[in-house]
Structures are given as C-alpha cells and as structure tokens.
Amino acid sequence: DEMAVMVVDKASLPESHILEAARARLERPSLRSSLKLLAAAANVKPAEDVAPEMEVEEAEINSQDFQYEESFGSDWEERWASGPAELDENGKEIKRGLINAKLVKYPSNPKDAKNCLQLMGGAANAPCTGIWTSFRPLIRPTEVEFEFTVNGKVDMPNASVVFTERPFEGALPDCKVGLQFTVRGGMQLCGGGGNLVRISNDGKIQNDKWNKVLLKIDWADKVVVAQVDTRGKGYAPAIQTVPFRDASCVGFGALFIYNTDTQATCWFSSLRIKQSEADMVLTDTDALAARRDLADRLKQREYQMAVDADMEVGMKMGAIKSTTCHGMNLAMEQAANNTSGQALG
C-alpha cells in the first residue's frame, strides 16, 4: 500500500557489481534498500581541478565605408524604438505618456520651420528613456552630424545623443559609452571618467533656432573633435579634442536620444552617420593645437584689455577725488606713498 518514487542522477548510482550483489541477496525492493544503494560508493570519478579558460569573443565590426542619413520621415518608427529604459532613478516604472515622440513641423515661424522629430519629456537622472536604434555588426563612424534645437532647464542634460558598444540593460556605464553629447547650460561632450567638457562654439543656443553639430571621430586615439554652428553661418573652427567616455569601446552598437528633464522638449530635423576608412585617423591635430593656443591668447588679451579699462576708470575716479585734497592723482599718490615707505625703512 505504500510507494515511494526517487529520481536520481545516473552518475550517482553505485557500480554495477554492487547492484548485482544486492539482487543476489534478494533484498525486498523498498525505500530502505534504495537508501542503502545510494549510501554505497558512487560510480563517479573525482573532478580534477582545471583552471577555467576565459572565452574572449572578438566583436564583429563593419569594415565597409557607408553613409546613413536620417530625415525622420513618416517611416521613422521602422528604424527606431522607444526606450529602452522603463524605470526612473528610484526603480519605479515611468508613467506611460510621460515621454513621447512624434513628427511635427517646428518652429511656428515659417521662415525657420522644418519637418522634424519632437521628443517631449524625460525622467530625472534616468538615461536612455527616449528613442534608440542598433547597429549590427558594430560600426566605427568617422563623422556624426545632426541638426537640433531644445527647450528645457539649463542645469539638466537634455537632447542627449549617446553612442555605446552594448545595449542598455540598466546602467549606462555598463554599455561602454564611446561618444556622449548633451546640452546642459550649453553644448558639451562627456569625456573620460564622465567629465563634461564644454564645446567651444560660436554662440549660445537660442530657443526656436536650429543648431548644427559635427562630430569627427579618431578611432586610433579614440577622441572626438566637435564643431557647432548656432548662427547658420558655417562651423566654427575646432580647437579641442575630447576622449571617449570609455576607452575600451571598440565600436558602436547602439544609439540613444533622450532628455532627463520632465519638462524638456528637443527637436531633431536630420542625422547623418558616415564611416570612411580613410578618415579613421585625424591628421590635423597640429592645426587644432595652433588654433587652441591662438584662442587662449585672444582670451588672455581680452581679459588684459578689460583689466586695463577698469584700471583706467579707477585712475580717473581716484584723480578726481584726490585732486580736491592735495592736487595729486591716484598714481602720483601711490608713488609718493612708496617713496615715503622706503624713506622710513
């Protein structure tokens, strides 16, 4: 009336001669007899300590030259998906409808209006919540160019354009971020260690005005050279390079566009991605350094001119005030004070 069923691994059974001996003793099949068999030595060789071999999977990278142009037409959803992040910084699900993307004509001014993609909303400190697309095999673009405008809080990253090697699975640094562009009080690139570097540009972003960005990528040194045009008069000369956020990134497999301000809205009218084997290494780094030195000297000159102007104003004010007392201006008074000090010493 009693029955027990036991499922065991074949490797844990005793050797065959032990089973034969038990059968010869005509032990009655029961749970006890089964346990006796299992208590016997199993027919398993001890596992040898073998050092595990690390499997290194070499990433497949596209080697063909190409140029991809996205104008965000009526079929844009065939190439882009929403998200992929669905949780905010506290791990709570982002409310449906808080972030949405659609095609519009912007701005309302007919002179500047363009057909574009409008991305409205974001989640605070939560990346990759807008739209994204992927590349297989990995690509190594040498140029990325896009036209955009944005409205939102200046202290929060918005209109972010991020290229990563791996898809997003919860934490942006785990994606191996190569290129990260964002707008936070101005256009910036996120360099090594996550440090934000302001792009030296030709003007500030203005509401309802289109801005063009050209990012040239050097895959030998894994650096980005950025140029912007905020006035519609052409790109300002580049004067700086910014390293990849993650130097271990070997190619781009995903592209994310998103805001982090819940009230922000950004508009993208075009996106161009180009890969050219001939442009994998930038050759004008010396010119970049020369332009950077020239820009630094111009800034120093402007600063010195401002200081001299302030000093001149101060001298005139001091001259007017001091002359009423003893007939000396500020410079003469300082010289007299220095002479008196030396005499007393």
MARVEX-532917 format. One record per residue (C-alpha): residue number from 1; residue in three letters; x, y negated, z. Coordinates in steps of 0.25 Angstrom, whole numbers. Example, Ala and Ser with C-alpha at 12.3 -4.5 7.8 and 13.67 -1.06 7.14 Angstrom:
BEGIN
<kolti i="1" aa="ala" x="49" y="18" z="31"/>
<kolti i="2" aa="ser" x="55" y="4" z="29"/>
end
This chain:
BEGIN
<kolti i="1" aa="asp" x="0" y="0" z="0"/>
<kolti i="2" aa="glu" x="12" y="-9" z="1"/>
<kolti i="3" aa="met" x="20" y="-14" z="-10"/>
<kolti i="4" aa="ala" x="32" y="-23" z="-12"/>
<kolti i="5" aa="val" x="38" y="-29" z="-24"/>
<kolti i="6" aa="met" x="52" y="-34" z="-25"/>
<kolti i="7" aa="val" x="59" y="-41" z="-37"/>
<kolti i="8" aa="val" x="74" y="-41" z="-37"/>
<kolti i="9" aa="asp" x="85" y="-45" z="-45"/>
<kolti i="10" aa="lys" x="91" y="-33" z="-53"/>
<kolti i="11" aa="ala" x="105" y="-37" z="-49"/>
<kolti i="12" aa="ser" x="101" y="-36" z="-34"/>
<kolti i="13" aa="leu" x="98" y="-21" z="-35"/>
<kolti i="14" aa="pro" x="107" y="-10" z="-29"/>
<kolti i="15" aa="glu" x="116" y="-2" z="-38"/>
<kolti i="16" aa="ser" x="109" y="10" z="-46"/>
<kolti i="17" aa="his" x="115" y="21" z="-37"/>
<kolti i="18" aa="ile" x="109" y="15" z="-24"/>
<kolti i="19" aa="leu" x="95" y="15" z="-31"/>
<kolti i="20" aa="glu" x="97" y="30" z="-35"/>
<kolti i="21" aa="ala" x="101" y="33" z="-21"/>
<kolti i="22" aa="ala" x="89" y="27" z="-15"/>
<kolti i="23" aa="arg" x="80" y="34" z="-25"/>
<kolti i="24" aa="ala" x="87" y="47" z="-21"/>
<kolti i="25" aa="arg" x="83" y="45" z="-7"/>
<kolti i="26" aa="leu" x="68" y="44" z="-11"/>
<kolti i="27" aa="glu" x="66" y="31" z="-3"/>
<kolti i="28" aa="arg" x="52" y="27" z="-4"/>
<kolti i="29" aa="pro" x="50" y="14" z="-12"/>
<kolti i="30" aa="ser" x="47" y="3" z="-2"/>
<kolti i="31" aa="leu" x="52" y="-11" z="1"/>
<kolti i="32" aa="arg" x="62" y="-5" z="11"/>
<kolti i="33" aa="ser" x="68" y="3" z="1"/>
<kolti i="34" aa="ser" x="69" y="-8" z="-8"/>
<kolti i="35" aa="leu" x="76" y="-17" z="2"/>
<kolti i="36" aa="lys" x="86" y="-6" z="5"/>
<kolti i="37" aa="leu" x="90" y="-6" z="-10"/>
<kolti i="38" aa="leu" x="91" y="-21" z="-10"/>
<kolti i="39" aa="ala" x="100" y="-21" z="2"/>
<kolti i="40" aa="ala" x="110" y="-12" z="-5"/>
<kolti i="41" aa="ala" x="121" y="-17" z="-13"/>
<kolti i="42" aa="ala" x="116" y="-25" z="-26"/>
<kolti i="43" aa="asn" x="122" y="-22" z="-39"/>
<kolti i="44" aa="val" x="128" y="-36" z="-41"/>
<kolti i="45" aa="lys" x="142" y="-40" z="-43"/>
<kolti i="46" aa="pro" x="146" y="-51" z="-34"/>
<kolti i="47" aa="ala" x="147" y="-64" z="-42"/>
<kolti i="48" aa="glu" x="160" y="-70" z="-45"/>
<kolti i="49" aa="asp" x="164" y="-84" z="-42"/>
<kolti i="50" aa="val" x="164" y="-90" z="-56"/>
<kolti i="51" aa="ala" x="167" y="-105" z="-58"/>
<kolti i="52" aa="pro" x="155" y="-111" z="-65"/>
<kolti i="53" aa="glu" x="158" y="-116" z="-79"/>
<kolti i="54" aa="met" x="154" y="-130" z="-82"/>
<kolti i="55" aa="glu" x="146" y="-131" z="-94"/>
<kolti i="56" aa="val" x="149" y="-144" z="-102"/>
<kolti i="57" aa="glu" x="139" y="-147" z="-112"/>
<kolti i="58" aa="glu" x="144" y="-156" z="-123"/>
<kolti i="59" aa="ala" x="134" y="-167" z="-127"/>
<kolti i="60" aa="glu" x="129" y="-167" z="-141"/>
<kolti i="61" aa="ile" x="132" y="-181" z="-147"/>
<kolti i="62" aa="asn" x="127" y="-186" z="-160"/>
<kolti i="63" aa="ser" x="139" y="-189" z="-169"/>
<kolti i="64" aa="gln" x="131" y="-195" z="-181"/>
<kolti i="65" aa="asp" x="130" y="-210" z="-184"/>
<kolti i="66" aa="phe" x="116" y="-215" z="-183"/>
<kolti i="67" aa="gln" x="107" y="-228" z="-180"/>
<kolti i="68" aa="tyr" x="94" y="-227" z="-174"/>
<kolti i="69" aa="glu" x="84" y="-239" z="-174"/>
<kolti i="70" aa="glu" x="72" y="-240" z="-165"/>
<kolti i="71" aa="ser" x="62" y="-251" z="-168"/>
<kolti i="72" aa="phe" x="51" y="-246" z="-159"/>
<kolti i="73" aa="gly" x="41" y="-243" z="-169"/>
<kolti i="74" aa="ser" x="27" y="-236" z="-167"/>
<kolti i="75" aa="asp" x="34" y="-223" z="-167"/>
<kolti i="76" aa="trp" x="44" y="-226" z="-155"/>
<kolti i="77" aa="glu" x="38" y="-216" z="-146"/>
<kolti i="78" aa="glu" x="43" y="-205" z="-155"/>
<kolti i="79" aa="arg" x="57" y="-208" z="-151"/>
<kolti i="80" aa="trp" x="55" y="-214" z="-137"/>
<kolti i="81" aa="ala" x="49" y="-208" z="-124"/>
<kolti i="82" aa="ser" x="44" y="-215" z="-111"/>
<kolti i="83" aa="gly" x="52" y="-214" z="-98"/>
<kolti i="84" aa="pro" x="58" y="-204" z="-95"/>
<kolti i="85" aa="ala" x="59" y="-209" z="-81"/>
<kolti i="86" aa="glu" x="46" y="-208" z="-74"/>
<kolti i="87" aa="leu" x="50" y="-211" z="-59"/>
<kolti i="88" aa="asp" x="53" y="-224" z="-53"/>
<kolti i="89" aa="glu" x="65" y="-227" z="-44"/>
<kolti i="90" aa="asn" x="57" y="-221" z="-32"/>
<kolti i="91" aa="gly" x="54" y="-208" z="-39"/>
<kolti i="92" aa="lys" x="39" y="-212" z="-41"/>
<kolti i="93" aa="glu" x="33" y="-210" z="-55"/>
<kolti i="94" aa="ile" x="32" y="-222" z="-63"/>
<kolti i="95" aa="lys" x="17" y="-227" z="-65"/>
<kolti i="96" aa="arg" x="12" y="-224" z="-79"/>
<kolti i="97" aa="gly" x="11" y="-236" z="-87"/>
<kolti i="98" aa="leu" x="21" y="-244" z="-79"/>
<kolti i="99" aa="ile" x="31" y="-243" z="-91"/>
<kolti i="100" aa="asn" x="26" y="-243" z="-105"/>
<kolti i="101" aa="ala" x="32" y="-245" z="-119"/>
<kolti i="102" aa="lys" x="25" y="-249" z="-131"/>
<kolti i="103" aa="leu" x="27" y="-256" z="-145"/>
<kolti i="104" aa="val" x="24" y="-271" z="-145"/>
<kolti i="105" aa="lys" x="27" y="-284" z="-152"/>
<kolti i="106" aa="tyr" x="35" y="-293" z="-144"/>
<kolti i="107" aa="pro" x="37" y="-305" z="-140"/>
<kolti i="108" aa="ser" x="24" y="-312" z="-143"/>
<kolti i="109" aa="asn" x="32" y="-323" z="-150"/>
<kolti i="110" aa="pro" x="30" y="-319" z="-165"/>
<kolti i="111" aa="lys" x="44" y="-324" z="-168"/>
<kolti i="112" aa="asp" x="51" y="-314" z="-159"/>
<kolti i="113" aa="ala" x="40" y="-303" z="-159"/>
<kolti i="114" aa="lys" x="45" y="-289" z="-163"/>
<kolti i="115" aa="asn" x="39" y="-275" z="-162"/>
<kolti i="116" aa="cys" x="45" y="-268" z="-150"/>
<kolti i="117" aa="leu" x="44" y="-258" z="-139"/>
<kolti i="118" aa="gln" x="39" y="-264" z="-126"/>
<kolti i="119" aa="leu" x="44" y="-257" z="-113"/>
<kolti i="120" aa="met" x="36" y="-262" z="-101"/>
<kolti i="121" aa="gly" x="39" y="-259" z="-87"/>
<kolti i="122" aa="gly" x="49" y="-251" z="-79"/>
<kolti i="123" aa="ala" x="52" y="-245" z="-66"/>
<kolti i="124" aa="ala" x="61" y="-252" z="-56"/>
<kolti i="125" aa="asn" x="75" y="-245" z="-55"/>
<kolti i="126" aa="ala" x="70" y="-233" z="-64"/>
<kolti i="127" aa="pro" x="77" y="-231" z="-77"/>
<kolti i="128" aa="cys" x="72" y="-224" z="-90"/>
<kolti i="129" aa="thr" x="57" y="-227" z="-88"/>
<kolti i="130" aa="gly" x="54" y="-234" z="-102"/>
<kolti i="131" aa="ile" x="57" y="-227" z="-115"/>
<kolti i="132" aa="trp" x="68" y="-217" z="-119"/>
<kolti i="133" aa="thr" x="73" y="-209" z="-130"/>
<kolti i="134" aa="ser" x="84" y="-198" z="-132"/>
<kolti i="135" aa="phe" x="95" y="-194" z="-142"/>
<kolti i="136" aa="arg" x="100" y="-180" z="-146"/>
<kolti i="137" aa="pro" x="111" y="-178" z="-147"/>
<kolti i="138" aa="leu" x="117" y="-189" z="-139"/>
<kolti i="139" aa="ile" x="121" y="-202" z="-147"/>
<kolti i="140" aa="arg" x="132" y="-211" z="-146"/>
<kolti i="141" aa="pro" x="127" y="-224" z="-151"/>
<kolti i="142" aa="thr" x="137" y="-235" z="-154"/>
<kolti i="143" aa="glu" x="126" y="-246" z="-155"/>
<kolti i="144" aa="val" x="113" y="-249" z="-148"/>
<kolti i="145" aa="glu" x="105" y="-261" z="-152"/>
<kolti i="146" aa="phe" x="91" y="-265" z="-147"/>
<kolti i="147" aa="glu" x="82" y="-278" z="-146"/>
<kolti i="148" aa="phe" x="74" y="-280" z="-134"/>
<kolti i="149" aa="thr" x="68" y="-290" z="-124"/>
<kolti i="150" aa="val" x="64" y="-289" z="-110"/>
<kolti i="151" aa="asn" x="56" y="-295" z="-99"/>
<kolti i="152" aa="gly" x="58" y="-291" z="-84"/>
<kolti i="153" aa="lys" x="65" y="-294" z="-71"/>
<kolti i="154" aa="val" x="79" y="-298" z="-73"/>
<kolti i="155" aa="asp" x="84" y="-290" z="-61"/>
<kolti i="156" aa="met" x="79" y="-277" z="-66"/>
<kolti i="157" aa="pro" x="85" y="-269" z="-78"/>
<kolti i="158" aa="asn" x="75" y="-269" z="-90"/>
<kolti i="159" aa="ala" x="76" y="-266" z="-105"/>
<kolti i="160" aa="ser" x="86" y="-255" z="-101"/>
<kolti i="161" aa="val" x="92" y="-247" z="-113"/>
<kolti i="162" aa="val" x="99" y="-235" z="-108"/>
<kolti i="163" aa="phe" x="107" y="-224" z="-116"/>
<kolti i="164" aa="thr" x="110" y="-211" z="-108"/>
<kolti i="165" aa="glu" x="116" y="-198" z="-111"/>
<kolti i="166" aa="arg" x="106" y="-190" z="-103"/>
<kolti i="167" aa="pro" x="91" y="-191" z="-102"/>
<kolti i="168" aa="phe" x="85" y="-198" z="-89"/>
<kolti i="169" aa="glu" x="82" y="-188" z="-78"/>
<kolti i="170" aa="gly" x="80" y="-197" z="-66"/>
<kolti i="171" aa="ala" x="93" y="-205" z="-65"/>
<kolti i="172" aa="leu" x="99" y="-214" z="-75"/>
<kolti i="173" aa="pro" x="114" y="-212" z="-72"/>
<kolti i="174" aa="asp" x="112" y="-197" z="-74"/>
<kolti i="175" aa="cys" x="109" y="-200" z="-88"/>
<kolti i="176" aa="lys" x="123" y="-204" z="-91"/>
<kolti i="177" aa="val" x="120" y="-218" z="-95"/>
<kolti i="178" aa="gly" x="128" y="-224" z="-107"/>
<kolti i="179" aa="leu" x="122" y="-237" z="-111"/>
<kolti i="180" aa="gln" x="113" y="-245" z="-102"/>
<kolti i="181" aa="phe" x="107" y="-258" z="-106"/>
<kolti i="182" aa="thr" x="98" y="-266" z="-97"/>
<kolti i="183" aa="val" x="92" y="-280" z="-95"/>
<kolti i="184" aa="arg" x="94" y="-285" z="-80"/>
<kolti i="185" aa="gly" x="95" y="-300" z="-80"/>
<kolti i="186" aa="gly" x="102" y="-299" z="-93"/>
<kolti i="187" aa="met" x="107" y="-288" z="-103"/>
<kolti i="188" aa="gln" x="116" y="-278" z="-96"/>
<kolti i="189" aa="leu" x="123" y="-265" z="-98"/>
<kolti i="190" aa="cys" x="125" y="-255" z="-87"/>
<kolti i="191" aa="gly" x="139" y="-250" z="-87"/>
<kolti i="192" aa="gly" x="148" y="-240" z="-79"/>
<kolti i="193" aa="gly" x="143" y="-238" z="-65"/>
<kolti i="194" aa="gly" x="129" y="-244" z="-68"/>
<kolti i="195" aa="asn" x="135" y="-258" z="-68"/>
<kolti i="196" aa="leu" x="127" y="-268" z="-76"/>
<kolti i="197" aa="val" x="135" y="-277" z="-86"/>
<kolti i="198" aa="arg" x="128" y="-289" z="-92"/>
<kolti i="199" aa="ile" x="129" y="-290" z="-107"/>
<kolti i="200" aa="ser" x="136" y="-303" z="-111"/>
<kolti i="201" aa="asn" x="125" y="-309" z="-120"/>
<kolti i="202" aa="asp" x="121" y="-321" z="-128"/>
<kolti i="203" aa="gly" x="109" y="-325" z="-119"/>
<kolti i="204" aa="lys" x="99" y="-321" z="-109"/>
<kolti i="205" aa="ile" x="87" y="-312" z="-112"/>
<kolti i="206" aa="gln" x="74" y="-321" z="-115"/>
<kolti i="207" aa="asn" x="60" y="-316" z="-113"/>
<kolti i="208" aa="asp" x="54" y="-312" z="-127"/>
<kolti i="209" aa="lys" x="67" y="-313" z="-134"/>
<kolti i="210" aa="trp" x="73" y="-301" z="-141"/>
<kolti i="211" aa="asn" x="87" y="-297" z="-137"/>
<kolti i="212" aa="lys" x="97" y="-288" z="-145"/>
<kolti i="213" aa="val" x="107" y="-279" z="-139"/>
<kolti i="214" aa="leu" x="118" y="-272" z="-146"/>
<kolti i="215" aa="leu" x="126" y="-261" z="-138"/>
<kolti i="216" aa="lys" x="139" y="-255" z="-144"/>
<kolti i="217" aa="ile" x="144" y="-243" z="-138"/>
<kolti i="218" aa="asp" x="158" y="-238" z="-138"/>
<kolti i="219" aa="trp" x="158" y="-223" z="-135"/>
<kolti i="220" aa="ala" x="173" y="-222" z="-134"/>
<kolti i="221" aa="asp" x="173" y="-231" z="-121"/>
<kolti i="222" aa="lys" x="158" y="-229" z="-118"/>
<kolti i="223" aa="val" x="156" y="-244" z="-117"/>
<kolti i="224" aa="val" x="145" y="-253" z="-123"/>
<kolti i="225" aa="val" x="146" y="-267" z="-129"/>
<kolti i="226" aa="ala" x="134" y="-275" z="-128"/>
<kolti i="227" aa="gln" x="129" y="-287" z="-137"/>
<kolti i="228" aa="val" x="116" y="-294" z="-136"/>
<kolti i="229" aa="asp" x="108" y="-305" z="-144"/>
<kolti i="230" aa="thr" x="98" y="-313" z="-136"/>
<kolti i="231" aa="arg" x="96" y="-324" z="-145"/>
<kolti i="232" aa="gly" x="95" y="-317" z="-159"/>
<kolti i="233" aa="lys" x="108" y="-323" z="-164"/>
<kolti i="234" aa="gly" x="116" y="-310" z="-164"/>
<kolti i="235" aa="tyr" x="124" y="-303" z="-154"/>
<kolti i="236" aa="ala" x="134" y="-310" z="-145"/>
<kolti i="237" aa="pro" x="148" y="-304" z="-145"/>
<kolti i="238" aa="ala" x="151" y="-293" z="-136"/>
<kolti i="239" aa="ile" x="160" y="-295" z="-125"/>
<kolti i="240" aa="gln" x="159" y="-283" z="-116"/>
<kolti i="241" aa="thr" x="159" y="-268" z="-115"/>
<kolti i="242" aa="val" x="151" y="-260" z="-104"/>
<kolti i="243" aa="pro" x="154" y="-246" z="-101"/>
<kolti i="244" aa="phe" x="144" y="-235" z="-101"/>
<kolti i="245" aa="arg" x="136" y="-233" z="-88"/>
<kolti i="246" aa="asp" x="140" y="-218" z="-88"/>
<kolti i="247" aa="ala" x="153" y="-216" z="-95"/>
<kolti i="248" aa="ser" x="150" y="-201" z="-96"/>
<kolti i="249" aa="cys" x="139" y="-203" z="-106"/>
<kolti i="250" aa="val" x="143" y="-196" z="-119"/>
<kolti i="251" aa="gly" x="131" y="-201" z="-128"/>
<kolti i="252" aa="phe" x="117" y="-206" z="-127"/>
<kolti i="253" aa="gly" x="105" y="-196" z="-126"/>
<kolti i="254" aa="ala" x="94" y="-205" z="-121"/>
<kolti i="255" aa="leu" x="90" y="-220" z="-122"/>
<kolti i="256" aa="phe" x="81" y="-227" z="-111"/>
<kolti i="257" aa="ile" x="74" y="-240" z="-112"/>
<kolti i="258" aa="tyr" x="67" y="-245" z="-99"/>
<kolti i="259" aa="asn" x="64" y="-256" z="-89"/>
<kolti i="260" aa="thr" x="66" y="-256" z="-74"/>
<kolti i="261" aa="asp" x="57" y="-268" z="-71"/>
<kolti i="262" aa="thr" x="42" y="-264" z="-70"/>
<kolti i="263" aa="gln" x="38" y="-278" z="-76"/>
<kolti i="264" aa="ala" x="49" y="-278" z="-87"/>
<kolti i="265" aa="thr" x="46" y="-276" z="-102"/>
<kolti i="266" aa="cys" x="56" y="-274" z="-113"/>
<kolti i="267" aa="trp" x="54" y="-274" z="-128"/>
<kolti i="268" aa="phe" x="63" y="-267" z="-138"/>
<kolti i="269" aa="ser" x="62" y="-270" z="-153"/>
<kolti i="270" aa="ser" x="73" y="-262" z="-158"/>
<kolti i="271" aa="leu" x="84" y="-252" z="-154"/>
<kolti i="272" aa="arg" x="96" y="-247" z="-163"/>
<kolti i="273" aa="ile" x="106" y="-236" z="-159"/>
<kolti i="274" aa="lys" x="118" y="-233" z="-168"/>
<kolti i="275" aa="gln" x="129" y="-223" z="-167"/>
<kolti i="276" aa="ser" x="141" y="-224" z="-176"/>
<kolti i="277" aa="glu" x="154" y="-216" z="-175"/>
<kolti i="278" aa="ala" x="162" y="-228" z="-180"/>
<kolti i="279" aa="asp" x="157" y="-237" z="-168"/>
<kolti i="280" aa="met" x="159" y="-227" z="-157"/>
<kolti i="281" aa="val" x="171" y="-235" z="-152"/>
<kolti i="282" aa="leu" x="170" y="-251" z="-151"/>
<kolti i="283" aa="thr" x="182" y="-257" z="-158"/>
<kolti i="284" aa="asp" x="181" y="-272" z="-154"/>
<kolti i="285" aa="thr" x="184" y="-271" z="-139"/>
<kolti i="286" aa="asp" x="195" y="-281" z="-140"/>
<kolti i="287" aa="ala" x="185" y="-291" z="-146"/>
<kolti i="288" aa="leu" x="176" y="-288" z="-134"/>
<kolti i="289" aa="ala" x="187" y="-291" z="-125"/>
<kolti i="290" aa="ala" x="191" y="-304" z="-132"/>
<kolti i="291" aa="arg" x="176" y="-309" z="-132"/>
<kolti i="292" aa="arg" x="175" y="-305" z="-117"/>
<kolti i="293" aa="asp" x="187" y="-314" z="-114"/>
<kolti i="294" aa="leu" x="182" y="-325" z="-122"/>
<kolti i="295" aa="ala" x="169" y="-325" z="-115"/>
<kolti i="296" aa="asp" x="175" y="-324" z="-102"/>
<kolti i="297" aa="arg" x="184" y="-337" z="-105"/>
<kolti i="298" aa="leu" x="172" y="-344" z="-110"/>
<kolti i="299" aa="lys" x="164" y="-341" z="-97"/>
<kolti i="300" aa="gln" x="176" y="-346" z="-89"/>
<kolti i="301" aa="arg" x="177" y="-359" z="-98"/>
<kolti i="302" aa="glu" x="162" y="-361" z="-96"/>
<kolti i="303" aa="tyr" x="164" y="-359" z="-81"/>
<kolti i="304" aa="gln" x="176" y="-369" z="-80"/>
<kolti i="305" aa="met" x="169" y="-379" z="-88"/>
<kolti i="306" aa="ala" x="157" y="-378" z="-78"/>
<kolti i="307" aa="val" x="167" y="-380" z="-67"/>
<kolti i="308" aa="asp" x="173" y="-392" z="-73"/>
<kolti i="309" aa="ala" x="160" y="-398" z="-75"/>
<kolti i="310" aa="asp" x="156" y="-396" z="-61"/>
<kolti i="311" aa="met" x="169" y="-402" z="-56"/>
<kolti i="312" aa="glu" x="167" y="-414" z="-65"/>
<kolti i="313" aa="val" x="154" y="-417" z="-60"/>
<kolti i="314" aa="gly" x="159" y="-415" z="-45"/>
<kolti i="315" aa="met" x="171" y="-424" z="-48"/>
<kolti i="316" aa="lys" x="161" y="-435" z="-53"/>
<kolti i="317" aa="met" x="152" y="-434" z="-42"/>
<kolti i="318" aa="gly" x="164" y="-434" z="-32"/>
<kolti i="319" aa="ala" x="169" y="-446" z="-39"/>
<kolti i="320" aa="ile" x="156" y="-454" z="-38"/>
<kolti i="321" aa="lys" x="155" y="-450" z="-23"/>
<kolti i="322" aa="ser" x="169" y="-452" z="-19"/>
<kolti i="323" aa="thr" x="172" y="-465" z="-26"/>
<kolti i="324" aa="thr" x="162" y="-473" z="-17"/>
<kolti i="325" aa="cys" x="171" y="-469" z="-5"/>
<kolti i="326" aa="his" x="185" y="-471" z="-9"/>
<kolti i="327" aa="gly" x="186" y="-472" z="-24"/>
<kolti i="328" aa="met" x="191" y="-458" z="-27"/>
<kolti i="329" aa="asn" x="184" y="-448" z="-35"/>
<kolti i="330" aa="leu" x="184" y="-433" z="-31"/>
<kolti i="331" aa="ala" x="197" y="-429" z="-38"/>
<kolti i="332" aa="met" x="204" y="-441" z="-32"/>
<kolti i="333" aa="glu" x="199" y="-438" z="-18"/>
<kolti i="334" aa="gln" x="203" y="-423" z="-19"/>
<kolti i="335" aa="ala" x="217" y="-427" z="-24"/>
<kolti i="336" aa="ala" x="218" y="-437" z="-12"/>
<kolti i="337" aa="asn" x="214" y="-427" z="-2"/>
<kolti i="338" aa="asn" x="224" y="-417" z="-7"/>
<kolti i="339" aa="thr" x="235" y="-427" z="-6"/>
<kolti i="340" aa="ser" x="231" y="-431" z="8"/>
<kolti i="341" aa="gly" x="231" y="-416" z="12"/>
<kolti i="342" aa="gln" x="245" y="-414" z="6"/>
<kolti i="343" aa="ala" x="250" y="-426" z="13"/>
<kolti i="344" aa="leu" x="244" y="-421" z="27"/>
<kolti i="345" aa="gly" x="251" y="-408" z="24"/>
end
